[in-house]
Amino acid sequence: MYKKVEKKLKNDAKYLDLYAINFTPNPEEMPFLQNIPLGFSKDTYSFNDQTNYTIVFIKETIEIDSVVLLYVSNVINSGGGADSNSLIVSNTTAQSDTVNVLSYTDIQELYFSPVNKKYYNELYRIVVATLQEQEPKSLLGIEVSKDLKKSKGFSSENNGDYLNYVYVNSSFKYPPLKANVPTQRRGRVKNEVVGTDYQIAASLNNVTFTHKMLEFPFYSLSAEINTGDDFLNILPYQNMTVAGGIRGLITFSGDEQNLLKDIILDVRLLGKGRVDLSDISHKIPFIFSDAAKLNVASGFIADIKTSQLYDFPFLNLYISAGSKDFTKPFVSFGKKDSTYAYFTSVQWRFMFSFFWNASERSDLRLKMDIGLGNHDIVKVINHKNVITENLVTNKIKPIVGLNISFVPKNTELINLNLRYYDGIIKGDVWFKVFEMQPHVFRLGGVFMSSPVFRKVSEWEIEGSGMIQIHYRYGF
C-alpha cells in the first residue's frame, strides 16, 4: 500500500490537492528532529539547521478533521535556481536535486509507532504553527474548471454548524472554540482578542446579560427579560406579557475544547406576568399593526435546545403553561353587559433542527426546523356577570422553519428566518450596519402574513410588522 501511494505522489502530484510549507529548524527544534527512524530499515535521519526543508501535506477539510503529513523533501541546488515544481517529484535536473528525506512510508510508520510518534508530532506541530502565520503553497498544477468548483451543500459531523448558527443568531453567549494549536514556533506569538467581562444583547423587546462571574466549568448562567413571544403568531408587546428569568448553558465534559463533540443543553426558564398594553401596543412608533385581540395568560416558560444526541438531529422543546383565570381580559369584544374575549394559556412545540452549508466556504449557512406545535384558544363569554368558557381550538399543527445566514469570510452580514405555523408565515430579518468591537449594531424587522389557505380568525391580526434594532456587546 505504501508503494502505491508513493507512486501516486510521484507521478500525479500536480493533479492532487496537496500543500507545502518551507521551514528551516531553529535551535529549539533541533533536539526533537534528530535520529528519526526511517521506515522498516535500521537507518535514521537527522535534520540540519542550515538546510531548508519542504513538508508536503493534506489540509484539513470537511472529510479530513486534521492536517495529514505526507513526506518531507530537501531541494539541493546544483547550479541555477530550483524549479518551483521540483519539490513534488523526486528527480534530478541540471538545476536542482530533490530528495525525499522522509518518505510517505517513513511518515506513516512514525505516526503508527507508539515509541516514535513524537517525531511525527513535532513535524505536525511545525506545520500547524506555520499555518497560523502564513498560507501554504498549493501544489495543484492544473486549472480547475469554474463549473467544477461548485461545491454541493454539506453538513458537519459534529456541533460545528450548530455553533456557527448560535454564534451569529443567539442572544446569549456561547464560549468561543479554542484552537487546539501547539505552542507557536520560533518565539513568535500572535495577538489575541481580549474578551469582555460581560455580554449584553439588547433589542426593542428583549435584553440578555451574561457575566464571567456566572461562568463555571460545566455550566454558565445568563439573565433575560423580554416582551415578545417565541411561539405565537403575534408581535412583541401585543402578547401583553413581560417575561423574565435565567438561561443555563450546560456542557457535560466541562471543557470548552470539546464543544464540537460535547453534548450541549441550552435551557431557558422564564416566568411571565400579564401587563395591560392594549391601548399602546399598536401605537408604538416602530410597530405597524392593528390593536391586539388575544389575551395571553401569565405562567412559566421552559425552552430547551440540545446539540446532536447520538444519531438524532438537533432537538428543540418549548413549553409555556399559564393561569386558567380568564376573568380579567385586557382585550374584549361585545357590549358592556355581554362581552367575550379570547385567551391562550398553553403552548408547546417539539422540533428537529437540521444545519448545513451551501458551499465548503460556509458563506451561506442554512437551518431547517421541522416539528409539531399546539396552542389552545379559549373563548370566554361574560353575560351579565355569568362567565362561560368554550374551547375554540386545541389542535396539533405542523411547523416548518428555514433560516438563511449570509456570513462571507466568517463575518455575519444578513440573516433571514421564516416560519410557517397555523397557516401564518412569520419572518424575522436583520443585517449588520455597524461594528466596532466589542459593539455591533444590526437593523431588521419582524413581520407576519395574513393566514394562508384559510380565513382570518377573530383573535388574529391580518398582517403586521415591526422595525427592529439589535445591539450586541462583547460577543
Secondary structure, DSSP 8 states (H G I E B T S, - for coil): -HHHHHHHHHHSGGGS--EEEEE---TTTGGGGSSEE-TTSS-EE---TTS-EEEEEE---SS-SS-EEEEEEEEEESSS---TTGGGS--B-SSEEEEEEE-HHHHHHHHT-TTTHHHHHHHHHHHHHHHTTS--EE---S---GGGG----B--SSSHHHHHHHHHH-SS------------GGG---------SEEEEEESSEEEEEEEEEE-SSEEEEEEEESS-SSSSS-TTTT-EEEEEEEEEEESS--GGGTTTS-EEEEEEEEEEE---TTTTTTSTTEE------EE--EEEEEEEE---TTS-EEEEEEEEE----SS-SS-EEETTEEEEEEE-EEEEEEEEEEEESSTT--EEEEEEEEEEEE-EEEEEEETTEEEEEEEE--EEEEEEEEEEE-GGG---EEEEEEEETTEEEEEEEEEEEEETTEEEEEEEEEE---SSS---TTS-SSEEEEEEEEEE--
